Every structure is written in C-alpha cells, then in structure tokens.
C-alpha cells in the first residue's frame, strides 16, 4: 500500500512539473506574411514554425481572443476580417468591412475587434465577436493605419494619416473622442502619408496607461506621450550607422523606424529601425540605450515571448523573423517564414 501511494504521489509530482512546460508549449508567435495568403505560427520553445493558417491574402492585422480560442486577421485583398478557430486553424467566417483594412486590435474583454480602415474616408469598423457581425463604425475624420486598445481596456487609439489630428484616442465604453494629437506638417488635409506609425504603452502600478511610445512618418526614432497630460514630453532619435550600412532612402516607405514594444516586465523598450537594420533596446523609465542588435532586412514589427525572454522582429525584406535574447542582448537565430512578414502577436492557445 505504501509503495502504491508513493508511486501515485511521484506520478502526481511529475505531472505537476510537466504542466507548466506543456502550457508553455501552447504559446505561439503569430506571424503575418503580407506577401502571401498564409500566416506562420512559431513555437517559442523550439523557435520553429509549427503550423500555418491559409486562405488570407494580403494579411495585415492580427488579434487573438483573450482565451486564445479564436484568432482574427484583416485581409486587404478580400476586404474582410477573417475569424479563425485556433483548434483547427480554419477560417470560420469572413466578415465584410467598409473598405480596405490595415491593422486591427481587440478589447481587453474580447467583446469587440477594432479594424483600422485605410481607404476612402477611413475610420474604424467595430466587429462584435459574439455575433461575428460588423456592428458599428467610428468616424476618425481620416484614414487609419494602426489601432490599439490601451492595456486597461478603457481606450482605443487610432494612428491616422492626413487628418486634423492624427493620434486619436477614443473611449471604448462610449466611442467618443477623448483627445487627439499631432496635426500633419502641411496642415489639415495635407500630406496623406504624414501620420502615426506603430505605438506601444507602459502602465502605472494600478494598470492605467502611463505613456504612449509613438513612431511617426519620416522620423527615425519615437516620441513619448504622457497619457494623463495628453501631450508629448520627449523625442528620442535612434543611433546612426555608417552610410554604407543603411538601406537606400525611399525603400522604407517613409517609416524609417517601424516596430516598437515594451517588454512584459516593463523594464525595457525595444525599437526597430528599418533604416539601420537594427533593433534597439532602451531601459525604462530613463530611456538609456542598452542594446543595438543587427537583425534582418527591414525589421517591421515586434512581439515578445510570454516569459519576456525573447523579442521577435519580423524582417519584412528578408522573409524571416529574428529571435533576440533580451538578457544576452543578442540575436539568437532567424526563423524562415513566407513573403514580407510584418505584423506579429503573441498568443496562448487553449489546451
């Protein structure tokens, strides 16, 4: 009897030790490939592509339900938001949008997906994830490239092109405009490409939004916006590399710095430079430069492993993903994916 109990206890202990590892294996880096109709799923435990989602041409934005059961992708070719079952990796619905989409985001509670519209009058389409219908449209007075829900879920931020104010913050409860910043340099109705690029956030101890770290057209760096004060407080220009190491002017689509993210522990900020082919690390909150890491061609977007050990840079020009060890501050490997990888997210899939 004692032997049987000992075996049972040992087995239980072994299963308890294996459970975190099994859970970690369900983490996936979801990598869009805008030049393909296929999305790559990378296992951060092995740093390999382990699955694919097919049938979404010119895939742009990606988002995941909080429980990981569904994935959402915008298709510029189909002008749809495609809903994917994460268990089967099959499209279960294609939701028509008001016009050609760009990036997407999802509310903290998972109820609504917000889709940036980069055609015509622009704005944001609002998709109800329960009914899987396009239920509302937010008029942003301009075309929208990137959209984000703040970490506390209270606001949705639109990064726009060509409006009177291009960074626009809306209350998710009322969908009313809370504040807006950054007029285009040529005034309202000016250069349509003079707009807001990627954005990331850090938070206060209570989870409320502290700062927005914002990339802008034609600026090789980022700005810092104090969320409560509703104003820019500083700008940081990325380091320079020798001229012969830079990519040719004009090849980075007026976004020399594109891709930015705050690490899960909120102690570091990571910024991609298309111009230099580097990813740079900054200590928070002082913004001291702590890392300059060469990566692939045209790094475009960043995401992190759930444990915060790795940052993944999608190299849009070399069709691979750089895996950066944050502690060692070096590139570990490059994972081959498909054509023109850009947006990426991290998701924990249900067991």
Short mmCIF file of the C-alpha atoms (twelve columns), coordinates in Angstrom:
data_MODEL
# 
_entry.id   MODEL 
# 
loop_
_atom_site.group_PDB 
_atom_site.id 
_atom_site.type_symbol 
_atom_site.label_atom_id 
_atom_site.label_alt_id 
_atom_site.label_comp_id 
_atom_site.label_asym_id 
_atom_site.label_seq_id 
_atom_site.Cartn_x 
_atom_site.Cartn_y 
_atom_site.Cartn_z 
_atom_site.pdbx_PDB_model_num 
ATOM 1   C CA . UNK A 1   0.000   0.000  0.000   1 
ATOM 2   C CA . UNK A 2   2.828   2.386  0.884   1 
ATOM 3   C CA . UNK A 3   4.527   1.553  -2.394  1 
ATOM 4   C CA . UNK A 4   1.318   2.236  -4.342  1 
ATOM 5   C CA . UNK A 5   0.832   5.579  -2.557  1 
ATOM 6   C CA . UNK A 6   4.435   6.506  -3.226  1 
ATOM 7   C CA . UNK A 7   4.018   5.740  -6.922  1 
ATOM 8   C CA . UNK A 8   0.821   7.802  -7.107  1 
ATOM 9   C CA . UNK A 9   2.470   10.714 -5.313  1 
ATOM 10  C CA . UNK A 10  5.506   10.519 -7.583  1 
ATOM 11  C CA . UNK A 11  3.291   10.467 -10.663 1 
ATOM 12  C CA . UNK A 12  1.324   13.451 -9.389  1 
ATOM 13  C CA . UNK A 13  4.521   15.341 -8.721  1 
ATOM 14  C CA . UNK A 14  5.822   14.532 -12.173 1 
ATOM 15  C CA . UNK A 15  2.599   15.708 -13.790 1 
ATOM 16  C CA . UNK A 16  2.696   18.917 -11.764 1 
ATOM 17  C CA . UNK A 17  6.218   19.595 -13.001 1 
ATOM 18  C CA . UNK A 18  5.222   18.845 -16.590 1 
ATOM 19  C CA . UNK A 19  2.125   21.067 -16.559 1 
ATOM 20  C CA . UNK A 20  3.935   24.426 -16.849 1 
ATOM 21  C CA . UNK A 21  6.092   23.040 -19.658 1 
ATOM 22  C CA . UNK A 22  3.027   21.763 -21.511 1 
ATOM 23  C CA . UNK A 23  1.320   25.119 -21.060 1 
ATOM 24  C CA . UNK A 24  4.407   26.945 -22.317 1 
ATOM 25  C CA . UNK A 25  4.373   24.795 -25.454 1 
ATOM 26  C CA . UNK A 26  0.960   26.205 -26.314 1 
ATOM 27  C CA . UNK A 27  2.376   29.706 -26.643 1 
ATOM 28  C CA . UNK A 28  2.627   30.821 -30.252 1 
ATOM 29  C CA . UNK A 29  4.123   33.754 -32.093 1 
ATOM 30  C CA . UNK A 30  1.565   34.516 -34.796 1 
ATOM 31  C CA . UNK A 31  3.426   35.959 -37.777 1 
ATOM 32  C CA . UNK A 32  1.558   37.517 -40.683 1 
ATOM 33  C CA . UNK A 33  3.125   37.331 -44.157 1 
ATOM 34  C CA . UNK A 34  1.691   40.193 -46.184 1 
ATOM 35  C CA . UNK A 35  3.060   38.924 -49.493 1 
ATOM 36  C CA . UNK A 36  1.355   35.562 -49.045 1 
ATOM 37  C CA . UNK A 37  -2.065  34.151 -48.191 1 
ATOM 38  C CA . UNK A 38  -0.547  32.184 -45.309 1 
ATOM 39  C CA . UNK A 39  0.204   33.052 -41.675 1 
ATOM 40  C CA . UNK A 40  3.008   31.313 -39.762 1 
ATOM 41  C CA . UNK A 41  2.732   30.068 -36.169 1 
ATOM 42  C CA . UNK A 42  6.055   29.880 -34.332 1 
ATOM 43  C CA . UNK A 43  6.637   27.831 -31.178 1 
ATOM 44  C CA . UNK A 44  8.852   29.924 -28.847 1 
ATOM 45  C CA . UNK A 45  10.009  26.725 -27.129 1 
ATOM 46  C CA . UNK A 46  11.670  25.454 -30.313 1 
ATOM 47  C CA . UNK A 47  11.938  28.679 -32.374 1 
ATOM 48  C CA . UNK A 48  10.396  26.895 -35.359 1 
ATOM 49  C CA . UNK A 49  7.289   27.318 -37.491 1 
ATOM 50  C CA . UNK A 50  4.954   24.559 -36.320 1 
ATOM 51  C CA . UNK A 51  1.694   25.396 -38.118 1 
ATOM 52  C CA . UNK A 52  0.148   27.614 -40.778 1 
ATOM 53  C CA . UNK A 53  -3.169  29.351 -41.405 1 
ATOM 54  C CA . UNK A 54  -4.055  29.559 -45.099 1 
ATOM 55  C CA . UNK A 55  -6.510  31.455 -47.252 1 
ATOM 56  C CA . UNK A 56  -5.983  35.056 -46.070 1 
ATOM 57  C CA . UNK A 57  -4.346  37.003 -48.923 1 
ATOM 58  C CA . UNK A 58  -2.529  40.256 -48.129 1 
ATOM 59  C CA . UNK A 59  -2.996  39.543 -44.436 1 
ATOM 60  C CA . UNK A 60  -2.297  42.670 -42.417 1 
ATOM 61  C CA . UNK A 61  -3.508  42.889 -38.804 1 
ATOM 62  C CA . UNK A 62  -3.722  40.094 -36.235 1 
ATOM 63  C CA . UNK A 63  -5.513  39.799 -32.893 1 
ATOM 64  C CA . UNK A 64  -6.479  36.984 -30.529 1 
ATOM 65  C CA . UNK A 65  -9.385  36.382 -28.192 1 
ATOM 66  C CA . UNK A 66  -8.321  36.615 -24.524 1 
ATOM 67  C CA . UNK A 67  -8.754  32.834 -24.142 1 
ATOM 68  C CA . UNK A 68  -6.917  32.135 -27.395 1 
ATOM 69  C CA . UNK A 69  -9.860  30.195 -28.860 1 
ATOM 70  C CA . UNK A 70  -10.203 32.469 -31.881 1 
ATOM 71  C CA . UNK A 71  -7.756  34.434 -33.988 1 
ATOM 72  C CA . UNK A 72  -8.671  37.416 -36.133 1 
ATOM 73  C CA . UNK A 73  -6.935  38.700 -39.272 1 
ATOM 74  C CA . UNK A 74  -7.624  41.548 -41.661 1 
ATOM 75  C CA . UNK A 75  -7.297  40.796 -45.361 1 
ATOM 76  C CA . UNK A 76  -6.612  43.746 -47.633 1 
ATOM 77  C CA . UNK A 77  -7.335  41.622 -50.705 1 
ATOM 78  C CA . UNK A 78  -10.730 40.322 -49.561 1 
ATOM 79  C CA . UNK A 79  -11.639 43.479 -47.553 1 
ATOM 80  C CA . UNK A 80  -12.705 41.240 -44.705 1 
ATOM 81  C CA . UNK A 81  -11.970 40.399 -41.103 1 
ATOM 82  C CA . UNK A 82  -11.327 36.654 -41.099 1 
ATOM 83  C CA . UNK A 83  -12.169 34.676 -37.961 1 
ATOM 84  C CA . UNK A 84  -10.059 31.555 -37.362 1 
ATOM 85  C CA . UNK A 85  -10.722 28.678 -34.962 1 
ATOM 86  C CA . UNK A 86  -7.397  28.195 -33.165 1 
ATOM 87  C CA . UNK A 87  -8.063  24.473 -32.628 1 
ATOM 88  C CA . UNK A 88  -8.499  23.670 -36.328 1 
ATOM 89  C CA . UNK A 89  -6.724  26.728 -37.823 1 
ATOM 90  C CA . UNK A 90  -9.635  27.013 -40.265 1 
ATOM 91  C CA . UNK A 91  -11.482 30.185 -41.232 1 
ATOM 92  C CA . UNK A 92  -14.970 30.071 -39.726 1 
ATOM 93  C CA . UNK A 93  -16.223 33.421 -41.025 1 
ATOM 94  C CA . UNK A 94  -15.203 36.234 -43.352 1 
ATOM 95  C CA . UNK A 95  -16.783 39.475 -42.133 1 
ATOM 96  C CA . UNK A 96  -17.146 42.220 -44.784 1 
ATOM 97  C CA . UNK A 97  -15.588 45.566 -43.920 1 
ATOM 98  C CA . UNK A 98  -16.451 49.098 -45.032 1 
ATOM 99  C CA . UNK A 99  -13.242 49.470 -47.102 1 
ATOM 100 C CA . UNK A 100 -9.655  48.196 -47.334 1 
ATOM 101 C CA . UNK A 101 -8.338  47.466 -43.820 1 
ATOM 102 C CA . UNK A 102 -4.943  47.816 -42.214 1 
ATOM 103 C CA . UNK A 103 -4.167  46.856 -38.632 1 
ATOM 104 C CA . UNK A 104 -6.610  45.560 -36.004 1 
ATOM 105 C CA . UNK A 105 -6.880  45.275 -32.223 1 
ATOM 106 C CA . UNK A 106 -9.204  43.620 -29.710 1 
ATOM 107 C CA . UNK A 107 -10.730 44.879 -26.458 1 
ATOM 108 C CA . UNK A 108 -9.399  43.589 -23.180 1 
ATOM 109 C CA . UNK A 109 -12.630 41.660 -22.554 1 
ATOM 110 C CA . UNK A 110 -12.594 40.295 -26.106 1 
ATOM 111 C CA . UNK A 111 -16.059 41.613 -26.994 1 
ATOM 112 C CA . UNK A 112 -15.089 43.878 -29.897 1 
ATOM 113 C CA . UNK A 113 -12.412 43.892 -32.580 1 
ATOM 114 C CA . UNK A 114 -11.490 47.311 -33.943 1 
ATOM 115 C CA . UNK A 115 -10.345 47.469 -37.577 1 
ATOM 116 C CA . UNK A 116 -8.407  50.402 -38.988 1 
ATOM 117 C CA . UNK A 117 -9.738  51.415 -42.425 1 
ATOM 118 C CA . UNK A 118 -7.093  52.817 -44.761 1 
ATOM 119 C CA . UNK A 119 -9.233  53.674 -47.770 1 
ATOM 120 C CA . UNK A 120 -11.736 56.363 -48.638 1 
ATOM 121 C CA . UNK A 121 -12.899 58.271 -45.572 1 
ATOM 122 C CA . UNK A 122 -11.121 55.823 -43.272 1 
ATOM 123 C CA . UNK A 123 -12.316 55.335 -39.699 1 
ATOM 124 C CA . UNK A 124 -12.585 52.175 -37.596 1 
ATOM 125 C CA . UNK A 125 -15.032 49.317 -38.118 1 
ATOM 126 C CA . UNK A 126 -16.242 47.646 -34.917 1 
ATOM 127 C CA . UNK A 127 -16.812 43.889 -35.017 1 
ATOM 128 C CA . UNK A 128 -18.924 42.134 -32.382 1 
ATOM 129 C CA . UNK A 129 -17.113 38.875 -31.549 1 
ATOM 130 C CA . UNK A 130 -20.295 37.259 -30.209 1 
ATOM 131 C CA . UNK A 131 -22.433 37.792 -33.296 1 
ATOM 132 C CA . UNK A 132 -19.459 37.981 -35.700 1 
ATOM 133 C CA . UNK A 133 -21.007 40.994 -37.384 1 
ATOM 134 C CA . UNK A 134 -19.735 44.442 -38.343 1 
ATOM 135 C CA . UNK A 135 -21.882 46.438 -35.914 1 
ATOM 136 C CA . UNK A 136 -20.525 49.996 -35.880 1 
ATOM 137 C CA . UNK A 137 -18.152 52.476 -37.480 1 
ATOM 138 C CA . UNK A 138 -16.128 55.136 -35.668 1 
ATOM 139 C CA . UNK A 139 -15.534 58.259 -37.764 1 
ATOM 140 C CA . UNK A 140 -11.920 59.309 -37.243 1 
ATOM 141 C CA . UNK A 141 -12.009 62.028 -39.932 1 
ATOM 142 C CA . UNK A 142 -9.045  60.320 -41.592 1 
ATOM 143 C CA . UNK A 143 -7.644  57.025 -42.802 1 
ATOM 144 C CA . UNK A 144 -6.420  54.697 -40.043 1 
ATOM 145 C CA . UNK A 145 -3.232  52.650 -40.320 1 
ATOM 146 C CA . UNK A 146 -2.731  51.180 -36.820 1 
ATOM 147 C CA . UNK A 147 -5.163  50.668 -33.938 1 
ATOM 148 C CA . UNK A 148 -4.545  49.682 -30.317 1 
ATOM 149 C CA . UNK A 149 -6.589  49.131 -27.168 1 
ATOM 150 C CA . UNK A 150 -4.824  50.510 -24.092 1 
ATOM 151 C CA . UNK A 151 -3.634  47.930 -21.525 1 
ATOM 152 C CA . UNK A 152 -6.513  48.734 -19.159 1 
ATOM 153 C CA . UNK A 153 -9.063  48.296 -21.967 1 
ATOM 154 C CA . UNK A 154 -10.580 51.755 -21.470 1 
ATOM 155 C CA . UNK A 155 -9.491  53.391 -24.720 1 
ATOM 156 C CA . UNK A 156 -8.875  52.525 -28.347 1 
ATOM 157 C CA . UNK A 157 -6.129  54.505 -30.074 1 
ATOM 158 C CA . UNK A 158 -6.172  55.208 -33.803 1 
ATOM 159 C CA . UNK A 159 -2.972  56.065 -35.622 1 
ATOM 160 C CA . UNK A 160 -4.200  58.013 -38.641 1 
ATOM 161 C CA . UNK A 161 -2.914  59.722 -41.799 1 
ATOM 162 C CA . UNK A 162 -3.881  63.158 -43.078 1 
ATOM 163 C CA . UNK A 163 -6.487  64.322 -40.555 1 
ATOM 164 C CA . UNK A 164 -6.554  67.423 -38.383 1 
ATOM 165 C CA . UNK A 165 -5.095  65.368 -35.518 1 
ATOM 166 C CA . UNK A 166 -3.543  62.022 -36.406 1 
ATOM 167 C CA . UNK A 167 -3.235  60.328 -32.993 1 
ATOM 168 C CA . UNK A 168 -6.820  59.897 -31.838 1 
ATOM 169 C CA . UNK A 169 -7.909  58.325 -28.533 1 
ATOM 170 C CA . UNK A 170 -11.482 57.071 -28.080 1 
ATOM 171 C CA . UNK A 171 -13.353 55.868 -25.001 1 
ATOM 172 C CA . UNK A 172 -14.243 52.201 -25.569 1 
ATOM 173 C CA . UNK A 173 -17.429 52.495 -23.489 1 
ATOM 174 C CA . UNK A 174 -18.905 55.465 -25.380 1 
ATOM 175 C CA . UNK A 175 -16.736 55.501 -28.557 1 
ATOM 176 C CA . UNK A 176 -16.425 59.254 -28.048 1 
ATOM 177 C CA . UNK A 177 -13.165 61.080 -28.778 1 
ATOM 178 C CA . UNK A 178 -11.165 61.588 -25.568 1 
ATOM 179 C CA . UNK A 179 -8.255  63.559 -27.061 1 
ATOM 180 C CA . UNK A 180 -6.174  63.923 -30.207 1 
ATOM 181 C CA . UNK A 181 -2.622  64.988 -31.030 1 
ATOM 182 C CA . UNK A 182 -0.225  65.504 -33.949 1 
ATOM 183 C CA . UNK A 183 -1.534  67.606 -36.821 1 
ATOM 184 C CA . UNK A 184 0.129   66.822 -40.174 1 
ATOM 185 C CA . UNK A 185 3.032   69.089 -41.027 1 
ATOM 186 C CA . UNK A 186 1.212   70.607 -44.002 1 
ATOM 187 C CA . UNK A 187 -1.956  71.283 -42.029 1 
ATOM 188 C CA . UNK A 188 -5.348  69.600 -42.159 1 
ATOM 189 C CA . UNK A 189 -5.861  67.762 -45.409 1 
ATOM 190 C CA . UNK A 190 -2.110  67.862 -46.032 1 
ATOM 191 C CA . UNK A 191 0.182   65.005 -46.932 1 
ATOM 192 C CA . UNK A 192 -1.831  61.796 -46.542 1 
ATOM 193 C CA . UNK A 193 1.323   59.853 -45.657 1 
ATOM 194 C CA . UNK A 194 2.237   62.225 -42.838 1 
ATOM 195 C CA . UNK A 195 0.916   60.166 -39.977 1 
ATOM 196 C CA . UNK A 196 1.215   57.894 -36.991 1 
ATOM 197 C CA . UNK A 197 3.130   54.621 -37.235 1 
ATOM 198 C CA . UNK A 198 3.347   51.864 -34.533 1 
ATOM 199 C CA . UNK A 199 2.551   52.610 -30.875 1 
ATOM 200 C CA . UNK A 200 3.177   50.800 -27.594 1 
ATOM 201 C CA . UNK A 201 2.318   51.520 -23.958 1 
ATOM 202 C CA . UNK A 202 3.540   51.177 -20.406 1 
ATOM 203 C CA . UNK A 203 1.360   51.369 -17.306 1 
ATOM 204 C CA . UNK A 204 1.163   52.660 -13.768 1 
ATOM 205 C CA . UNK A 205 1.048   50.221 -10.844 1 
ATOM 206 C CA . UNK A 206 -2.770  50.225 -10.961 1 
ATOM 207 C CA . UNK A 207 -2.745  49.161 -14.619 1 
ATOM 208 C CA . UNK A 208 -3.763  52.516 -16.064 1 
ATOM 209 C CA . UNK A 209 -1.932  53.834 -19.101 1 
ATOM 210 C CA . UNK A 210 1.235   55.794 -18.292 1 
ATOM 211 C CA . UNK A 211 2.929   56.632 -21.599 1 
ATOM 212 C CA . UNK A 212 2.435   56.061 -25.294 1 
ATOM 213 C CA . UNK A 213 5.638   55.437 -27.265 1 
ATOM 214 C CA . UNK A 214 4.823   56.592 -30.777 1 
ATOM 215 C CA . UNK A 215 6.611   56.248 -34.104 1 
ATOM 216 C CA . UNK A 216 5.986   58.897 -36.764 1 
ATOM 217 C CA . UNK A 217 6.376   59.156 -40.518 1 
ATOM 218 C CA . UNK A 218 9.794   60.488 -41.579 1 
ATOM 219 C CA . UNK A 219 11.247  60.334 -38.052 1 
ATOM 220 C CA . UNK A 220 13.978  57.823 -37.235 1 
ATOM 221 C CA . UNK A 221 13.003  57.290 -33.627 1 
ATOM 222 C CA . UNK A 222 9.999   57.645 -31.359 1 
ATOM 223 C CA . UNK A 223 8.139   60.148 -29.241 1 
ATOM 224 C CA . UNK A 224 6.871   59.770 -25.681 1 
ATOM 225 C CA . UNK A 225 3.337   60.955 -24.929 1 
ATOM 226 C CA . UNK A 226 2.198   61.339 -21.324 1 
ATOM 227 C CA . UNK A 227 -1.282  59.833 -21.410 1 
ATOM 228 C CA . UNK A 228 -2.712  61.749 -18.446 1 
ATOM 229 C CA . UNK A 229 -1.238  65.078 -19.558 1 
ATOM 230 C CA . UNK A 230 -2.239  64.372 -23.169 1 
ATOM 231 C CA . UNK A 231 0.971   65.803 -24.568 1 
ATOM 232 C CA . UNK A 232 4.334   64.808 -25.973 1 
ATOM 233 C CA . UNK A 233 7.094   65.032 -23.373 1 
ATOM 234 C CA . UNK A 234 10.182  63.981 -25.326 1 
ATOM 235 C CA . UNK A 235 11.564  62.607 -28.592 1 
ATOM 236 C CA . UNK A 236 14.311  60.042 -28.957 1 
ATOM 237 C CA . UNK A 237 16.246  59.662 -32.202 1 
ATOM 238 C CA . UNK A 238 17.729  56.241 -32.898 1 
ATOM 239 C CA . UNK A 239 21.502  55.854 -33.332 1 
ATOM 240 C CA . UNK A 240 23.145  56.273 -36.707 1 
ATOM 241 C CA . UNK A 241 25.162  53.668 -38.561 1 
ATOM 242 C CA . UNK A 242 27.694  54.325 -41.351 1 
ATOM 243 C CA . UNK A 243 26.037  55.459 -44.558 1 
ATOM 244 C CA . UNK A 244 27.099  52.347 -46.455 1 
ATOM 245 C CA . UNK A 245 25.237  50.173 -43.913 1 
ATOM 246 C CA . UNK A 246 21.899  51.947 -44.293 1 
ATOM 247 C CA . UNK A 247 19.177  50.840 -46.665 1 
ATOM 248 C CA . UNK A 248 18.585  53.140 -49.664 1 
ATOM 249 C CA . UNK A 249 16.436  56.188 -48.992 1 
ATOM 250 C CA . UNK A 250 12.850  55.613 -50.074 1 
ATOM 251 C CA . UNK A 251 12.939  51.849 -49.596 1 
ATOM 252 C CA . UNK A 252 11.370  52.051 -46.146 1 
ATOM 253 C CA . UNK A 253 8.064   53.687 -47.177 1 
ATOM 254 C CA . UNK A 254 8.616   56.907 -45.204 1 
ATOM 255 C CA . UNK A 255 8.780   54.904 -41.984 1 
ATOM 256 C CA . UNK A 256 12.497  54.620 -41.120 1 
ATOM 257 C CA . UNK A 257 11.599  53.384 -37.635 1 
ATOM 258 C CA . UNK A 258 8.730   50.881 -37.650 1 
ATOM 259 C CA . UNK A 259 8.026   48.387 -34.852 1 
ATOM 260 C CA . UNK A 260 8.083   49.121 -31.136 1 
ATOM 261 C CA . UNK A 261 7.206   47.277 -27.926 1 
ATOM 262 C CA . UNK A 262 7.510   47.404 -24.145 1 
ATOM 263 C CA . UNK A 263 8.764   44.111 -22.683 1 
ATOM 264 C CA . UNK A 264 6.327   42.189 -20.428 1 
ATOM 265 C CA . UNK A 265 8.194   43.204 -17.254 1 
ATOM 266 C CA . UNK A 266 8.058   46.864 -18.371 1 
ATOM 267 C CA . UNK A 267 11.740  47.454 -17.679 1 
ATOM 268 C CA . UNK A 268 12.797  47.818 -21.311 1 
ATOM 269 C CA . UNK A 269 11.551  49.305 -24.573 1 
ATOM 270 C CA . UNK A 270 12.532  47.760 -27.918 1 
ATOM 271 C CA . UNK A 271 12.505  49.692 -31.198 1 
ATOM 272 C CA . UNK A 272 13.055  48.513 -34.779 1 
ATOM 273 C CA . UNK A 273 14.988  50.536 -37.338 1 
ATOM 274 C CA . UNK A 274 14.266  49.765 -40.981 1 
ATOM 275 C CA . UNK A 275 16.884  52.339 -41.949 1 
ATOM 276 C CA . UNK A 276 19.680  50.643 -39.990 1 
ATOM 277 C CA . UNK A 277 18.529  47.012 -39.954 1 
ATOM 278 C CA . UNK A 278 18.796  47.022 -36.157 1 
ATOM 279 C CA . UNK A 279 16.630  46.567 -33.091 1 
ATOM 280 C CA . UNK A 280 17.498  48.924 -30.227 1 
ATOM 281 C CA . UNK A 281 16.827  48.404 -26.523 1 
ATOM 282 C CA . UNK A 282 16.178  51.216 -24.025 1 
ATOM 283 C CA . UNK A 283 15.926  50.976 -20.256 1 
ATOM 284 C CA . UNK A 284 12.720  52.299 -18.725 1 
ATOM 285 C CA . UNK A 285 11.878  54.795 -17.425 1 
ATOM 286 C CA . UNK A 286 15.084  56.730 -18.204 1 
ATOM 287 C CA . UNK A 287 15.315  55.694 -21.882 1 
ATOM 288 C CA . UNK A 288 19.009  54.853 -21.642 1 
ATOM 289 C CA . UNK A 289 20.226  52.995 -24.729 1 
ATOM 290 C CA . UNK A 290 21.267  49.499 -23.617 1 
ATOM 291 C CA . UNK A 291 21.359  47.431 -26.820 1 
ATOM 292 C CA . UNK A 292 21.957  47.789 -30.559 1 
ATOM 293 C CA . UNK A 293 21.349  44.468 -32.310 1 
ATOM 294 C CA . UNK A 294 21.736  43.841 -36.057 1 
ATOM 295 C CA . UNK A 295 18.826  41.825 -37.453 1 
ATOM 296 C CA . UNK A 296 17.421  41.017 -40.902 1 
ATOM 297 C CA . UNK A 297 16.358  43.316 -43.706 1 
ATOM 298 C CA . UNK A 298 13.646  45.904 -42.942 1 
ATOM 299 C CA . UNK A 299 12.566  44.920 -39.394 1 
ATOM 300 C CA . UNK A 300 8.916   45.911 -39.293 1 
ATOM 301 C CA . UNK A 301 7.175   44.722 -36.107 1 
ATOM 302 C CA . UNK A 302 7.987   43.344 -32.643 1 
ATOM 303 C CA . UNK A 303 6.396   40.946 -30.171 1 
ATOM 304 C CA . UNK A 304 7.625   39.089 -27.079 1 
ATOM 305 C CA . UNK A 305 7.589   35.563 -25.718 1 
ATOM 306 C CA . UNK A 306 5.143   35.286 -22.785 1 
ATOM 307 C CA . UNK A 307 8.013   34.913 -20.292 1 
ATOM 308 C CA . UNK A 308 9.697   38.051 -21.636 1 
ATOM 309 C CA . UNK A 309 12.931  36.270 -22.509 1 
ATOM 310 C CA . UNK A 310 12.777  36.869 -26.254 1 
ATOM 311 C CA . UNK A 311 11.728  39.621 -28.620 1 
ATOM 312 C CA . UNK A 312 10.747  38.646 -32.165 1 
ATOM 313 C CA . UNK A 313 11.455  41.075 -35.020 1 
ATOM 314 C CA . UNK A 314 9.625   40.456 -38.309 1 
ATOM 315 C CA . UNK A 315 12.088  41.186 -41.107 1 
ATOM 316 C CA . UNK A 316 9.865   42.270 -43.991 1 
ATOM 317 C CA . UNK A 317 12.686  42.446 -46.516 1 
ATOM 318 C CA . UNK A 318 14.436  39.147 -45.826 1 
ATOM 319 C CA . UNK A 319 11.383  36.945 -45.145 1 
ATOM 320 C CA . UNK A 320 12.456  35.797 -41.702 1 
ATOM 321 C CA . UNK A 321 11.998  36.550 -38.009 1 
ATOM 322 C CA . UNK A 322 14.917  37.487 -35.766 1 
ATOM 323 C CA . UNK A 323 14.835  35.991 -32.269 1 
ATOM 324 C CA . UNK A 324 16.577  38.291 -29.782 1 
ATOM 325 C CA . UNK A 325 17.654  37.126 -26.336 1 
ATOM 326 C CA . UNK A 326 16.774  40.109 -24.139 1 
ATOM 327 C CA . UNK A 327 19.100  39.227 -21.248 1 
ATOM 328 C CA . UNK A 328 22.058  38.435 -23.509 1 
ATOM 329 C CA . UNK A 329 21.156  41.350 -25.825 1 
ATOM 330 C CA . UNK A 330 21.940  39.429 -28.973 1 
ATOM 331 C CA . UNK A 331 20.227  37.768 -31.915 1 
ATOM 332 C CA . UNK A 332 19.976  34.001 -31.406 1 
ATOM 333 C CA . UNK A 333 18.598  32.881 -34.761 1 
ATOM 334 C CA . UNK A 334 16.465  33.828 -37.757 1 
ATOM 335 C CA . UNK A 335 13.355  31.791 -38.457 1 
ATOM 336 C CA . UNK A 336 12.412  31.479 -42.146 1 
ATOM 337 C CA . UNK A 337 8.789   32.398 -42.838 1 
ATOM 338 C CA . UNK A 338 6.949   33.454 -46.012 1 
ATOM 339 C CA . UNK A 339 6.886   36.601 -48.149 1 
ATOM 340 C CA . UNK A 340 7.012   40.026 -46.481 1 
ATOM 341 C CA . UNK A 341 6.419   39.196 -42.799 1 
ATOM 342 C CA . UNK A 342 5.121   42.226 -40.927 1 
ATOM 343 C CA . UNK A 343 2.652   42.341 -38.018 1 
ATOM 344 C CA . UNK A 344 3.048   39.731 -35.281 1 
ATOM 345 C CA . UNK A 345 1.389   38.977 -31.955 1 
ATOM 346 C CA . UNK A 346 1.821   36.509 -29.096 1 
ATOM 347 C CA . UNK A 347 -0.993  34.188 -28.053 1 
ATOM 348 C CA . UNK A 348 -1.523  31.358 -25.580 1 
ATOM 349 C CA . UNK A 349 -3.673  28.734 -27.251 1 
ATOM 350 C CA . UNK A 350 -6.134  26.723 -25.129 1 
ATOM 351 C CA . UNK A 351 -5.102  23.157 -24.312 1 
# 
